């Protein structure tokens, strides 16, 4: 598929896809006779995984390291496991912080709602 179709299917812009390719997050892509990129459908799963890493806050330098390790093959599986396990710990800590912030936000919302109800009475 061409870059426009890939962009619409994965929700990223063509500019972002070109950037990801340029920095090494996406593998080199074969081109057709006109020089246009020809992506294989399997790239969709890799992009979805990259998007999940981004959503969870993995720094781009770690995403690049993971991509390099992945490209290097099965000999790097243990290192990839360590990288993902470390990131998972950060995500878990962030979830705990967010849950605490949500409790505080809910308390503030409840206080404003109670004050508004008191004024109506």
Buried (B, 14 or more C-beta within 10 A) or exposed (E): BEBEEBBEBBEBEBEBBBEBBEEBBBBEBEEEEEEEBEBEEEBBEBBEBBEEBEEEEBEEEBBBBBBEBBEEEEEBEEEBEEBBEEBEEBBEEEEEEEEEEEEEEEEEEEEEEEEEEEEEE
